[in-house]
Amino acid sequence: MEAARIALLFGHHVMLAEAAPNLGGMLSHAKRLPKLQAIGDIGIWLESELYRLSADVRLSTYMDVADVIAEAPDVVIVATGSQPTNPRDILQVADPATKVMISPNARVITSFDLFSDRGKDLGRTAMVFDDVGHYEAIGCCEELIGRGLEVTYVTRHLMFAPAIEVTGRAQAALRRLYSAGRFRVVTQAELIAIDDDHSEIRQIFGRHSEAIPAETVVIVAFRQSENELWHALRGRFEQLHLVGDAVSPRDLQPAIREGHLAARAIV
Ligand SMILES: Cc1cc2nc3c(=O)[nH]c(=O)nc-3n(C[C@H](O)[C@H](O)[C@H](O)COP(=O)(O)OP(=O)(O)OC[C@H]3O[C@@H](n4cnc5c(N)ncnc54)[C@H](O)[C@@H]3O)c2cc1C
């Protein structure tokens, strides 16, 4: 959306194809997290700017290589984002070579599952395993606490949500979470096994292992870039750009910056 907005401001004709029925991408999911509703505002503003600047926006329009070629554009900016990793295939950053043993009946879900079915019974205990360290795991903890569960946050990191520590949001979240009296943080730990009602974790730098009560396990892992379209288009267009999570799954700021710079680079 930012690439389209800047290209329009520079006077180019812009067609924006979006596979989903609405614009916003991952923002549409992120804004469902508790205390994160306002993150959607940037998407609302970008969308209104695109229509104000007369972009040719095509919703529910999945583009493959042939579709892109058929449009005969001078420039292609690919911003196809990322997809969540299957939580049962988790490769932990702290120990990617070791496969986590997961019971076939264990309830192991992603944040996408958690927020797409808010009425579902998740039991009385939950573990949020955070391999990323950003806001996503905090949102999952808040949701589960809000639904009345006892929640254990487990991470490989040295501390709770290190990626946003400097913003002060992690401290505010901790205050809210602990006030429920049903919340615990375990750091510097890796996952060993997930069973139906508990999970086994182990200290990364020690030998101690521990069983965590968890009828539901939410895995917050790095998403996977969706960049097959860009690979397939390479060599076919002189001006071809890849931006945002499709390069590497990160945050809004790099996605917006890369989209902005790609549009400015149009010659
Ligand atoms: C739970 C959660 C919480 C987050 N919290 C934060 C936060 O607090 N702060 C922050 O900065 N970031 C946060 N993020 C990350 C942020 O949402 C993403 O980094 C950002 O949205 C990436 O933007 P993007 O445009 O690169 O990709 P996306 O937002 O994934 O958009 C890609 C779009 O491309 C479409 N598409 C894919 N393939 C095709 C195709 N072939 N044809 C047409 N359309 C296609 C998709 O439908 C999608 O709409 C969060 C993400 C999640 C999942």
The ligand as a Tripos MOL2 file, in Angstrom:
@<TRIPOS>MOLECULE
LIG
   53    58     1     0     0
SMALL
NO_CHARGES

@<TRIPOS>ATOM
      1 C1         -0.1270  -11.3290   15.3300 C.3       1 LIG1
      2 C2          0.7550  -10.2740   14.7160 C.ar      1 LIG1
      3 C3          1.0820   -9.1530   15.4500 C.ar      1 LIG1
      4 C4          1.8950   -8.1660   14.8880 C.ar      1 LIG1
      5 N1          2.2010   -7.0710   15.6250 N.ar      1 LIG1
      6 C5          2.9790   -6.1170   15.0800 C.ar      1 LIG1
      7 C6          3.3030   -4.9370   15.8240 C.ar      1 LIG1
      8 O1          2.8830   -4.7660   16.9660 O.2       1 LIG1
      9 N2          4.0970   -3.9900   15.2160 N.ar      1 LIG1
     10 C7          4.5640   -4.1520   13.9350 C.ar      1 LIG1
     11 O2          5.2580   -3.2640   13.4380 O.2       1 LIG1
     12 N3          4.2900   -5.2570   13.2270 N.ar      1 LIG1
     13 C8          3.5060   -6.2420   13.7670 C.ar      1 LIG1
     14 N4          3.2170   -7.3610   13.0280 N.ar      1 LIG1
     15 C9          3.8750   -7.5610   11.7290 C.3       1 LIG1
     16 C10         3.2130   -6.7820   10.5770 C.3       1 LIG1
     17 O3          1.8120   -7.0100   10.5760 O.3       1 LIG1
     18 C11         3.8480   -7.2680    9.2760 C.3       1 LIG1
     19 O4          5.2480   -7.1770    9.3740 O.3       1 LIG1
     20 C12         3.3920   -6.4290    8.0950 C.3       1 LIG1
     21 O5          1.9790   -6.4680    7.9750 O.3       1 LIG1
     22 C13         4.0450   -6.9190    6.7990 C.3       1 LIG1
     23 O6          3.4840   -6.2170    5.7180 O.3       1 LIG1
     24 P1          3.6230   -6.7860    4.2230 P.3       1 LIG1
     25 O7          2.8730   -5.8160    3.3750 O.co2     1 LIG1
     26 O8          5.0400   -7.0490    3.9080 O.co2     1 LIG1
     27 O9          2.8860   -8.2080    4.2080 O.3       1 LIG1
     28 P2          1.3990   -8.6100    4.5840 P.3       1 LIG1
     29 O10         0.8250   -7.7120    5.5970 O.co2     1 LIG1
     30 O11         1.4510  -10.0810    4.8930 O.co2     1 LIG1
     31 O12         0.5820   -8.4050    3.2250 O.3       1 LIG1
     32 C14         0.8050   -9.2260    2.0870 C.3       1 LIG1
     33 C15        -0.4630   -9.2300    1.2670 C.3       1 LIG1
     34 O13        -0.1970   -9.8100   -0.0010 O.3       1 LIG1
     35 C16        -1.3380  -10.5910   -0.3770 C.3       1 LIG1
     36 N5         -0.8830  -11.5710   -1.3590 N.ar      1 LIG1
     37 C17        -0.0150  -12.5810   -1.1590 C.ar      1 LIG1
     38 N6          0.2180  -13.2340   -2.3100 N.ar      1 LIG1
     39 C18        -0.5260  -12.6150   -3.2620 C.ar      1 LIG1
     40 C19        -0.7000  -12.8330   -4.6600 C.ar      1 LIG1
     41 N7         -0.0260  -13.7880   -5.3390 N.pl3     1 LIG1
     42 N8         -1.5610  -12.0200   -5.3340 N.ar      1 LIG1
     43 C20        -2.2220  -11.0140   -4.6810 C.ar      1 LIG1
     44 N9         -2.0810  -10.7710   -3.3440 N.ar      1 LIG1
     45 C21        -1.2280  -11.5640   -2.6540 C.ar      1 LIG1
     46 C22        -1.8310  -11.1810    0.9140 C.3       1 LIG1
     47 O14        -3.1960  -11.5430    0.8140 O.3       1 LIG1
     48 C23        -1.5990  -10.0320    1.9020 C.3       1 LIG1
     49 O15        -2.7400   -9.2130    2.0280 O.3       1 LIG1
     50 C24         2.4010   -8.3450   13.5710 C.ar      1 LIG1
     51 C25         2.0570   -9.4910   12.8340 C.ar      1 LIG1
     52 C26         1.2370  -10.4450   13.3920 C.ar      1 LIG1
     53 C27         0.8990  -11.6720   12.5770 C.3       1 LIG1
@<TRIPOS>BOND
     1     1     2 1
     2     2     3 ar
     3     2    52 ar
     4     3     4 ar
     5     4     5 ar
     6     4    50 ar
     7     5     6 ar
     8     6     7 ar
     9     6    13 1
    10     7     8 2
    11     7     9 ar
    12     9    10 ar
    13    10    11 2
    14    10    12 ar
    15    12    13 ar
    16    13    14 ar
    17    14    15 1
    18    14    50 ar
    19    15    16 1
    20    16    17 1
    21    16    18 1
    22    18    19 1
    23    18    20 1
    24    20    21 1
    25    20    22 1
    26    22    23 1
    27    23    24 1
    28    24    25 2
    29    24    26 1
    30    24    27 1
    31    27    28 1
    32    28    29 2
    33    28    30 1
    34    28    31 1
    35    31    32 1
    36    32    33 1
    37    33    34 1
    38    33    48 1
    39    34    35 1
    40    35    36 1
    41    35    46 1
    42    36    37 ar
    43    36    45 ar
    44    37    38 ar
    45    38    39 ar
    46    39    40 ar
    47    39    45 ar
    48    40    41 1
    49    40    42 ar
    50    42    43 ar
    51    43    44 ar
    52    44    45 ar
    53    46    47 1
    54    46    48 1
    55    48    49 1
    56    50    51 ar
    57    51    52 ar
    58    52    53 1
@<TRIPOS>SUBSTRUCTURE
     1 LIG1         1 GROUP 0 **** ****
